[in-house]
């Protein structure tokens, strides 16, 4: 059996339970796993599987969903009810992905659609065994002292303690990390933490936002291009894959990537080599992958927008980041840290929050998560001064239902269409006005507008070129 290219593929031998009623398939799967060193027990029925679990609990279960004496989902529910449930990989026939998704929602660790290749089985099993190992380590460390932060993160909530431990364990390995969470929860910060805590910390950390790059340019951004590859390619460009050699490549909003490019990324992950746009010879790099999305990647697979085989390759160590509304008193820990930082940057006197402001911060739902909180504190600091931030100083979006107050309606005109202006014109006017009000400070204006400074710099450069 060949080695298949991800660090997670090589795992310690485990005790496996193979629940499959077709003897020829069971024999084939045993052959697929022959060189992995696992102790495999075969059970052709649910009754025999239950007996095997009772006799010697397995480290992982490969479970066919259609068995002669019942539905495999019933056994899955029984396994999930165990004190220390082993990971379960369900196996289902082609065309039954909806059933597999149902099994995932019921607690399965992963799924395989028959027929599948040896590589798929080896990689999938290696991934679930590694994740199970990480969970055991987290449980072992759960009694440890509560921490208030890690590698740029701030927070002491129990859900964050679990995040810290996963990040530490993931960083020590070479496995691909897949960060999920709502916008503003700190996905790039998680990627930076994995890099900073890893043996690759001395190497480059290269972030790439797949949603912010035009579809026809993203391949060049990742793999680079040679001079003359397309119109405007006046010089060779190395691309993110080469720039991250020896370090970490962070692919943010990975689910936004075009399907055709997903195939090329998959080959890069599998082989470690890629071909720049317009080149004829492949290049090799040593890159550790960290990916992130604010979507449900499995739902994207089911909808046909994300390749199933790429999902298997990337979703090795999942890191789900909790929304701010689920982190309790972390809101005040973060707010106090942001207040200290913003007051120092703006040379203001603020040192604390008044009780009414603290109550408001705790009550708000923070749909924009940590990013919204940071922007709210910065806005209060920039526009006011004093020793304590009061509720009245906080942005209107933090008050009440968290919705901005609608501007007054414009006076009616005889022809309503005359009030309509091009959107690009309105956008430019708003941005330039914000920069003017902030005394030419682009980062400050970006904070008020709720966008990144790079967005404003890029737009202003484009406007200057157009005149």
Wavefront OBJ file of the C-alpha trace (Angstrom):
o trace
v 0.000 0.000 0.000
v 1.563 3.359 -0.971
v 1.843 6.382 1.278
v -0.805 8.916 0.362
v 0.715 12.274 1.167
v -0.872 13.763 4.278
v 0.766 13.705 7.660
v -2.431 12.354 9.194
v -2.249 9.223 7.036
v 0.260 7.541 9.366
v -1.339 6.715 12.712
v -0.735 4.222 15.476
v -2.353 0.803 14.931
v -5.888 0.729 16.271
v -8.579 -1.815 17.115
v -11.240 -1.513 14.421
v -14.746 -2.918 14.122
v -15.828 -3.425 10.494
v -19.621 -3.827 10.259
v -20.301 -4.983 6.692
v -22.684 -7.748 5.592
v -21.096 -8.356 2.157
v -18.165 -10.705 2.692
v -16.394 -9.736 -0.543
v -16.446 -6.064 0.428
v -15.275 -6.817 3.956
v -12.357 -8.776 2.487
v -11.554 -5.902 0.120
v -11.563 -3.320 2.941
v -9.278 -5.544 5.019
v -6.878 -5.629 2.070
v -7.043 -1.827 1.750
v -5.960 -1.560 5.388
v -3.489 -4.468 5.380
v -0.356 -2.339 5.630
v -1.752 -0.006 8.313
v -1.264 -2.556 11.107
v -4.787 -2.282 12.530
v -6.481 -5.118 14.422
v -9.704 -5.532 12.437
v -12.733 -7.452 13.726
v -15.470 -8.148 11.146
v -19.149 -8.234 12.121
v -21.656 -9.001 9.315
v -24.755 -8.163 11.398
v -25.902 -5.690 14.020
v -26.206 -8.470 16.582
v -22.591 -9.522 16.138
v -21.443 -5.892 16.134
v -23.139 -5.255 19.478
v -21.531 -8.374 20.918
v -18.098 -7.287 19.663
v -18.487 -3.812 21.192
v -19.559 -5.296 24.525
v -16.603 -7.699 24.548
v -13.856 -5.259 23.488
v -14.765 -1.621 22.733
v -13.076 -0.627 19.458
v -10.992 2.480 18.776
v -13.083 3.169 15.651
v -16.032 1.661 13.774
v -16.543 1.317 10.012
v -20.325 0.981 9.756
v -22.450 -0.039 6.775
v -25.885 1.569 7.099
v -27.870 -1.249 5.448
v -27.565 -4.535 7.311
v -29.671 -7.700 7.185
v -31.026 -7.318 10.719
v -31.637 -3.569 10.839
v -30.544 -0.013 10.145
v -26.987 0.992 10.994
v -28.249 4.347 12.293
v -29.680 2.525 15.294
v -26.256 1.122 16.170
v -24.750 4.566 15.650
v -27.130 5.985 18.268
v -26.144 3.219 20.717
v -22.444 3.917 20.152
v -22.936 7.636 20.675
v -24.614 6.888 24.024
v -21.494 5.099 25.322
v -19.455 6.790 28.068
v -16.463 7.043 25.723
v -17.867 6.558 22.206
v -15.370 5.607 19.492
v -15.476 7.526 16.199
v -17.795 6.020 13.577
v -17.271 6.224 9.814
v -20.489 5.325 8.010
v -20.461 3.639 4.601
v -23.341 4.144 2.207
v -24.141 3.403 -1.418
v -23.571 5.913 -4.206
v -26.479 8.313 -4.489
v -27.265 8.174 -0.769
v -25.289 11.208 0.341
v -28.406 12.583 2.061
v -28.414 9.481 4.267
v -24.741 10.022 5.044
v -25.421 13.626 6.005
v -28.216 12.407 8.303
v -25.691 10.067 9.913
v -23.213 12.922 10.379
v -25.883 14.937 12.140
v -26.562 11.913 14.336
v -22.930 11.887 15.459
v -20.902 10.017 12.835
v -17.337 11.307 12.478
v -17.215 10.965 8.694
v -18.699 9.032 5.788
v -17.654 7.060 2.718
v -19.749 6.665 -0.418
v -19.432 3.238 -2.048
v -17.543 2.361 -4.106
v -14.477 4.079 -2.660
v -10.781 3.688 -3.314
v -8.163 2.392 -0.901
v -6.717 5.883 -0.522
v -10.068 7.300 0.549
v -10.502 4.675 3.239
v -6.941 5.024 4.564
v -7.088 8.838 4.723
v -10.575 8.980 6.244
v -9.745 6.458 8.932
v -6.461 8.204 9.737
v -8.289 11.523 10.097
v -10.952 10.254 12.512
v -8.392 8.385 14.618
v -6.251 11.517 14.915
v -9.232 13.646 15.890
v -10.214 11.077 18.512
v -6.676 11.186 19.886
v -6.840 14.979 20.132
v -10.184 14.790 21.959
v -8.698 12.376 24.496
v -5.805 14.737 25.112
v -8.217 17.632 25.578
v -10.220 15.600 28.105
v -7.023 14.716 29.966
v -6.078 18.394 30.215
v -9.613 19.567 31.034
v -8.859 19.744 34.750
v -5.987 22.155 34.135
v -5.922 25.798 35.242
v -8.222 28.229 33.460
v -6.376 30.490 31.043
v -7.409 33.967 30.024
v -5.790 33.867 26.592
v -3.522 32.158 24.087
v -1.421 33.447 21.191
v -3.472 36.611 20.670
v -6.821 35.208 21.834
v -8.442 36.776 24.895
v -11.043 34.851 26.895
v -11.500 32.542 29.856
v -14.860 30.938 28.963
v -14.967 27.111 29.121
v -15.585 26.932 25.363
v -12.377 28.893 24.806
v -10.381 26.565 27.054
v -11.289 23.752 24.666
v -10.276 25.922 21.670
v -6.888 26.659 23.249
v -6.166 22.987 23.813
v -7.166 21.997 20.302
v -4.974 24.747 18.841
v -1.995 23.663 20.926
v -2.364 20.009 19.990
v -3.002 20.784 16.334
v 0.007 23.105 16.183
v 2.327 20.377 17.411
v 1.307 18.096 14.531
v 1.610 18.597 10.772
v -2.061 17.855 10.123
v -4.262 20.225 8.126
v -6.419 22.438 10.351
v -9.933 23.525 9.325
v -11.288 26.511 11.280
v -15.016 27.230 11.213
v -17.067 29.962 12.824
v -19.181 33.029 12.197
v -17.631 36.167 10.735
v -15.687 38.089 13.348
v -14.938 35.151 15.671
v -11.196 35.183 14.991
v -10.564 32.550 12.334
v -7.407 34.213 11.033
v -6.213 34.665 14.614
v -6.680 30.912 15.106
v -4.622 30.233 11.995
v -1.886 32.569 13.235
v -1.939 30.765 16.610
v -1.477 27.368 14.948
v 1.496 28.755 13.042
v 3.027 30.583 16.022
v 2.792 27.511 18.275
v 4.097 25.101 15.641
v 7.654 24.033 14.745
v 7.166 26.217 11.628
v 6.891 29.437 13.633
v 10.176 30.732 12.196
v 8.845 30.245 8.660
v 6.422 32.494 6.758
v 2.712 32.771 7.513
v 0.911 33.595 4.260
v -2.826 34.422 4.453
v -5.024 34.415 1.348
v -8.698 35.394 1.345
v -10.369 33.330 -1.379
v -13.482 35.529 -1.298
v -11.618 38.819 -1.805
v -9.790 37.858 -5.017
v -11.503 37.869 -8.428
v -12.199 34.410 -9.815
v -9.870 34.873 -12.787
v -6.937 35.955 -10.605
v -7.034 33.566 -7.647
v -5.121 30.752 -9.402
v -2.276 33.186 -10.060
v -2.450 34.436 -6.467
v -2.030 30.905 -5.123
v 0.321 29.286 -7.636
v 1.935 32.339 -9.237
v 2.501 32.914 -12.952
v 5.297 33.361 -15.442
v 5.870 36.422 -17.561
v 3.514 36.548 -20.528
v 1.084 33.969 -19.111
v -1.787 36.376 -19.701
v -2.436 40.018 -20.475
v -0.789 42.136 -17.814
v 1.667 39.446 -16.666
v 4.745 41.596 -17.277
v 6.960 39.704 -14.824
v 7.146 36.372 -13.006
v 5.077 36.226 -9.817
v 5.864 33.608 -7.153
v 2.362 33.246 -5.646
v 1.305 32.278 -2.116
v 2.298 28.594 -2.452
v 5.961 29.485 -2.984
v 5.870 32.365 -0.516
v 4.690 29.958 2.216
v 7.484 27.412 1.596
v 8.687 26.148 4.982
v 5.759 27.805 6.742
v 1.975 27.959 6.770
v -0.492 28.808 3.988
v -3.810 30.079 5.357
v -6.721 29.835 2.904
v -9.537 31.930 4.348
v -13.113 31.511 3.057
v -12.051 28.298 1.311
v -15.646 27.439 0.383
v -15.716 30.466 -1.938
v -13.080 28.895 -4.193
v -14.153 27.980 -7.732
v -14.680 24.247 -8.309
v -12.120 24.062 -11.124
v -9.431 25.536 -8.876
v -10.417 23.194 -6.039
v -9.157 20.293 -8.189
v -5.764 21.957 -8.660
v -5.542 22.700 -4.945
v -6.304 19.051 -4.200
v -3.413 17.925 -6.404
v -1.122 20.416 -4.691
v -2.076 19.057 -1.259
v -1.639 15.453 -2.388
v 1.687 15.836 -4.162
v 3.268 18.984 -2.704
v 3.849 20.225 -6.260
v 2.087 22.719 -8.509
v 2.454 24.395 -11.883
v 2.425 28.223 -12.040
v 0.042 29.739 -14.583
v 1.721 29.678 -17.978
v 4.578 27.405 -16.854
v 5.313 23.887 -18.073
v 7.357 22.451 -15.203
v 5.993 21.736 -11.727
v 7.507 23.250 -8.582
v 7.627 21.688 -5.112
v 7.137 23.387 -1.759
v 6.845 22.326 1.871
v 3.631 23.949 3.093
v 1.359 23.376 6.094
v -2.303 24.144 5.287
v -4.790 25.917 7.518
v -8.240 26.680 6.054
v -11.263 28.568 7.313
v -14.868 29.245 6.381
v -17.951 30.813 7.926
v -20.111 28.228 6.150
v -20.927 24.596 6.945
v -18.401 22.750 4.740
v -20.379 19.510 4.774
v -23.482 21.355 3.582
v -21.369 22.872 0.800
v -20.285 19.349 -0.216
v -23.890 18.174 -0.268
v -24.891 21.191 -2.382
v -22.155 20.411 -4.921
v -20.250 23.651 -4.294
v -17.269 22.046 -2.558
v -15.432 18.921 -3.684
v -15.938 15.924 -1.448
v -12.368 14.677 -1.949
v -10.961 18.113 -1.041
v -13.141 18.118 2.070
v -11.584 14.822 3.120
v -8.099 16.219 2.627
v -8.643 19.475 4.489
v -11.063 18.584 7.276
v -8.486 16.720 9.399
v -8.406 18.740 12.636
v -11.581 20.844 12.903
v -11.438 23.964 15.108
v -14.943 25.377 15.660
v -14.820 28.913 17.093
v -17.771 29.890 19.306
v -19.696 33.111 18.675
v -19.173 35.886 21.223
v -22.735 35.549 22.536
v -21.802 32.069 23.875
v -18.691 33.238 25.738
v -20.264 34.910 28.787
v -17.927 37.266 30.672
v -15.386 37.126 27.851
v -17.284 40.138 26.487
v -15.950 42.291 29.335
v -12.443 40.789 29.206
v -12.253 41.662 25.527
v -13.881 45.079 25.964
v -11.397 46.054 28.685
v -8.459 44.930 26.534
v -9.778 46.875 23.531
v -10.390 49.941 25.720
v -6.817 49.910 27.028
v -5.405 49.536 23.528
v -7.606 52.173 21.871
v -7.133 54.710 24.670
v -3.355 54.381 24.342
v -3.462 54.700 20.551
v -5.764 57.741 20.647
v -4.101 59.357 23.721
v -7.410 59.347 25.635
v -7.986 59.049 29.416
v -10.384 56.080 29.424
v -9.586 53.392 32.010
v -12.938 51.689 32.708
v -16.592 51.205 31.765
v -19.439 52.800 33.692
v -21.997 50.303 35.054
v -24.596 51.259 32.419
v -22.071 50.684 29.604
v -20.999 47.335 31.048
v -24.637 46.234 31.305
v -25.219 47.235 27.688
v -22.148 45.345 26.488
v -23.257 42.199 28.342
v -26.815 42.403 26.994
v -25.967 42.927 23.316
v -26.048 39.817 21.082
v -22.970 40.819 19.022
v -23.966 39.497 15.592
v -20.590 40.748 14.321
v -18.811 38.958 17.176
v -15.390 40.103 18.424
v -14.825 42.367 15.417
v -18.057 44.254 16.142
v -17.097 44.641 19.813
v -13.655 46.006 18.953
v -15.131 48.503 16.488
v -17.733 49.627 19.040
v -15.070 50.332 21.686
v -12.819 52.151 19.218
v -15.720 54.323 18.047
v -16.524 55.338 21.641
v -12.881 56.163 22.358
v -12.362 58.178 19.169
v -15.489 60.299 19.581
v -15.377 60.908 23.350
v -13.037 61.336 26.302
v -13.124 60.834 30.052
v -12.158 58.214 32.609
v -15.217 55.964 32.087
v -17.051 54.912 28.940
v -20.776 55.398 29.494
v -23.674 53.760 27.673
v -24.409 57.000 25.838
v -20.919 56.924 24.305
v -21.388 53.508 22.709
v -22.531 53.318 19.057
v -26.256 53.252 18.390
v -25.949 49.699 16.991
v -25.195 48.428 20.509
v -28.392 49.909 21.936
v -31.807 48.231 21.871
v -32.175 45.554 19.194
v -28.725 46.351 17.859
v -30.014 47.925 14.679
v -28.808 51.301 13.437
v -31.282 54.158 13.520
v -32.679 54.780 10.046
v -31.738 58.165 8.571
v -34.570 60.660 8.012
v -36.398 60.273 4.758
v -35.336 62.586 1.947
v -37.882 65.183 0.848
v -40.153 63.975 -1.883
v -39.516 65.202 -5.399
v -41.723 65.256 -8.430
v -39.589 62.602 -10.123
v -38.291 60.008 -7.587
v -35.821 58.650 -10.143
v -33.892 61.949 -10.006
v -32.792 61.094 -6.454
v -31.064 57.900 -7.622
v -27.261 58.081 -7.939
v -24.789 55.428 -9.107
v -23.792 53.145 -6.238
v -20.070 53.529 -6.981
v -20.431 57.317 -6.707
v -22.197 57.068 -3.347
v -19.600 54.600 -2.051
v -16.706 56.862 -3.003
v -18.352 59.881 -1.401
v -18.970 58.014 1.861
v -15.409 56.646 2.028
v -13.726 59.957 1.227
v -15.952 61.759 3.728
v -15.067 59.229 6.448
v -11.337 59.644 5.781
v -11.716 63.442 5.884
v -13.588 63.308 9.205
v -10.795 61.112 10.616
v -8.146 63.637 9.640
v -6.794 61.504 6.801
v -6.300 58.457 9.058
v -7.325 55.570 6.782
v -7.180 52.778 9.427
v -9.400 54.860 11.719
v -11.891 55.495 8.913
v -11.875 51.782 8.082
v -12.724 50.970 11.714
v -15.758 53.288 11.581
v -16.894 51.878 8.244
v -16.488 48.275 9.420
v -14.046 47.262 6.666
v -10.337 46.500 6.544
v -7.868 49.341 5.815
v -6.583 47.395 2.796
v -10.043 47.704 1.218
v -9.904 51.494 1.450
v -6.328 51.701 0.190
v -7.222 49.496 -2.778
v -10.293 51.547 -3.698
v -8.437 54.867 -3.415
v -5.658 53.550 -5.625
v -8.207 52.478 -8.242
v -9.895 55.914 -8.102
v -6.524 57.655 -8.524
v -5.760 55.580 -11.627
v -9.113 56.473 -13.167
v -8.586 60.157 -12.341
l 1 2 3 4 5 6 7 8 9 10 11 12 13 14 15 16 17 18 19 20 21 22 23 24 25 26 27 28 29 30 31 32 33 34 35 36 37 38 39 40 41 42 43 44 45 46 47 48 49 50 51 52 53 54 55 56 57 58 59 60 61 62 63 64 65 66 67 68 69 70 71 72 73 74 75 76 77 78 79 80 81 82 83 84 85 86 87 88 89 90 91 92 93 94 95 96 97 98 99 100 101 102 103 104 105 106 107 108 109 110 111 112 113 114 115 116 117 118 119 120 121 122 123 124 125 126 127 128 129 130 131 132 133 134 135 136 137 138 139 140 141 142 143 144 145 146 147 148 149 150 151 152 153 154 155 156 157 158 159 160 161 162 163 164 165 166 167 168 169 170 171 172 173 174 175 176 177 178 179 180 181 182 183 184 185 186 187 188 189 190 191 192 193 194 195 196 197 198 199 200 201 202 203 204 205 206 207 208 209 210 211 212 213 214 215 216 217 218 219 220 221 222 223 224 225 226 227 228 229 230 231 232 233 234 235 236 237 238 239 240 241 242 243 244 245 246 247 248 249 250 251 252 253 254 255 256 257 258 259 260 261 262 263 264 265 266 267 268 269 270 271 272 273 274 275 276 277 278 279 280 281 282 283 284 285 286 287 288 289 290 291 292 293 294 295 296 297 298 299 300 301 302 303 304 305 306 307 308 309 310 311 312 313 314 315 316 317 318 319 320 321 322 323 324 325 326 327 328 329 330 331 332 333 334 335 336 337 338 339 340 341 342 343 344 345 346 347 348 349 350 351 352 353 354 355 356 357 358 359 360 361 362 363 364 365 366 367 368 369 370 371 372 373 374 375 376 377 378 379 380 381 382 383 384 385 386 387 388 389 390 391 392 393 394 395 396 397 398 399 400 401 402 403 404 405 406 407 408 409 410 411 412 413 414 415 416 417 418 419 420 421 422 423 424 425 426 427 428 429 430 431 432 433 434 435 436 437 438 439 440 441 442 443 444 445 446 447 448 449 450 451 452 453 454 455 456 457 458 459 460 461 462 463 464 465 466 467
